[in-house]
């Protein structure tokens, strides 16, 4: 058994413990979702250079207060991501299938009031990703590449472990990079969409792990080596599962 197999087994064991407590108490479940959603929003934006702190992000989202010396874009990024999380949660709640409409709408929410001309629309030119070794899909092939991504997702991907499927969905989307900006946030929303629809809590890719995250994505996109990113997702998922179990079962004595 490989190290990744062992990690996925640990994830499955903790998920089984969590499933044994379902349905979760409503207030407990809501508070856990809110905590992770806030951390998810803060970290996903911070990875992309947003300078709002976790506490500032909370103030913006809960009280609608603007933070001095922070840009309007940074405020929109926090609000937009919160709205996109709500949308993803709604998709999961109604067991919606992943399709281009869902992906475009997720991006539209991420990018609204930032660049409405391109929110939810595929880019019309080629781009390079700063610091990345791989070259995203040529813009003339975007429609075909996205169609192939969804074909893979609804076919071969369904044979994979849910955590592996979610991680590969994220990295395959990143490799295509269909939008002018906001691809990273959209990819992490797709990652958690897939985890949530499989019954897992969300995973938070933390800003302090940014370099490891980029390296794992580079290995996946350049060489098709997904294990590094799958391990990162599984490790983060263990943290989320442990948080749920600690709150529900109580801290071990």
MOFEN-V927777 format. One record per residue. N is the residue number from 1. RES is the residue in three letters. BURIAL is b if it has 16 or more other ideal C-beta (glycine too) atoms within 10 Angstrom, else e. Layout:
# MOFEN-V927777
N,RES,BURIAL
N,RES,BURIAL
This chain:
# MOFEN-V927777
1,UNK,e
2,UNK,e
3,UNK,e
4,UNK,b
5,UNK,e
6,UNK,e
7,UNK,b
8,UNK,b
9,UNK,e
10,UNK,e
11,UNK,b
12,UNK,b
13,UNK,e
14,UNK,b
15,UNK,b
16,UNK,e
17,UNK,e
18,UNK,b
19,UNK,e
20,UNK,e
21,UNK,e
22,UNK,e
23,UNK,e
24,UNK,b
25,UNK,e
26,UNK,e
27,UNK,e
28,UNK,e
29,UNK,b
30,UNK,e
31,UNK,e
32,UNK,b
33,UNK,b
34,UNK,e
35,UNK,e
36,UNK,b
37,UNK,b
38,UNK,b
39,UNK,b
40,UNK,b
41,UNK,b
42,UNK,b
43,UNK,b
44,UNK,b
45,UNK,b
46,UNK,b
47,UNK,b
48,UNK,b
49,UNK,e
50,UNK,b
51,UNK,e
52,UNK,b
53,UNK,e
54,UNK,e
55,UNK,e
56,UNK,b
57,UNK,b
58,UNK,b
59,UNK,b
60,UNK,b
61,UNK,b
62,UNK,e
63,UNK,e
64,UNK,e
65,UNK,e
66,UNK,e
67,UNK,b
68,UNK,e
69,UNK,e
70,UNK,b
71,UNK,e
72,UNK,e
73,UNK,e
74,UNK,b
75,UNK,b
76,UNK,b
77,UNK,b
78,UNK,b
79,UNK,b
80,UNK,b
81,UNK,b
82,UNK,b
83,UNK,b
84,UNK,b
85,UNK,b
86,UNK,e
87,UNK,b
88,UNK,b
89,UNK,e
90,UNK,e
91,UNK,b
92,UNK,b
93,UNK,e
94,UNK,e
95,UNK,e
96,UNK,e
97,UNK,e
98,UNK,b
99,UNK,e
100,UNK,e
101,UNK,e
102,UNK,b
103,UNK,b
104,UNK,b
105,UNK,b
106,UNK,b
107,UNK,b
108,UNK,b
109,UNK,b
110,UNK,b
111,UNK,b
112,UNK,b
113,UNK,e
114,UNK,e
115,UNK,e
116,UNK,e
117,UNK,e
118,UNK,b
119,UNK,b
120,UNK,b
121,UNK,b
122,UNK,b
123,UNK,b
124,UNK,e
125,UNK,e
126,UNK,e
127,UNK,e
128,UNK,e
129,UNK,b
130,UNK,e
131,UNK,e
132,UNK,b
133,UNK,e
134,UNK,b
135,UNK,e
136,UNK,b
137,UNK,b
138,UNK,e
139,UNK,b
140,UNK,e
141,UNK,e
142,UNK,b
143,UNK,e
144,UNK,e
145,UNK,b
146,UNK,b
147,UNK,e
148,UNK,e
149,UNK,b
150,UNK,b
151,UNK,e
152,UNK,e
153,UNK,b
154,UNK,e
155,UNK,e
156,UNK,e
157,UNK,b
158,UNK,e
159,UNK,e
160,UNK,e
161,UNK,b
162,UNK,b
163,UNK,b
164,UNK,b
165,UNK,b
166,UNK,b
167,UNK,b
168,UNK,b
169,UNK,b
170,UNK,b
171,UNK,b
172,UNK,b
173,UNK,b
174,UNK,b
175,UNK,b
176,UNK,b
177,UNK,b
178,UNK,b
179,UNK,b
180,UNK,b
181,UNK,b
182,UNK,b
183,UNK,b
184,UNK,b
185,UNK,b
186,UNK,b
187,UNK,b
188,UNK,b
189,UNK,b
190,UNK,b
191,UNK,b
192,UNK,b
193,UNK,b
194,UNK,b
195,UNK,b
196,UNK,b
197,UNK,b
198,UNK,e
199,UNK,e
200,UNK,b
201,UNK,b
202,UNK,b
203,UNK,b
204,UNK,b
205,UNK,b
206,UNK,b
207,UNK,b
208,UNK,e
209,UNK,b
210,UNK,e
211,UNK,e
212,UNK,e
213,UNK,b
214,UNK,b
215,UNK,e
216,UNK,b
217,UNK,b
218,UNK,b
219,UNK,b
220,UNK,b
221,UNK,b
222,UNK,e
223,UNK,e
224,UNK,e
225,UNK,e
226,UNK,b
227,UNK,b
228,UNK,b
229,UNK,b
230,UNK,b
231,UNK,b
232,UNK,b
233,UNK,b
234,UNK,b
235,UNK,e
236,UNK,b
237,UNK,b
238,UNK,b
239,UNK,e
240,UNK,b
241,UNK,b
242,UNK,e
243,UNK,b
244,UNK,b
245,UNK,b
246,UNK,e
247,UNK,b
248,UNK,b
249,UNK,e
250,UNK,e
251,UNK,e
252,UNK,e
253,UNK,e
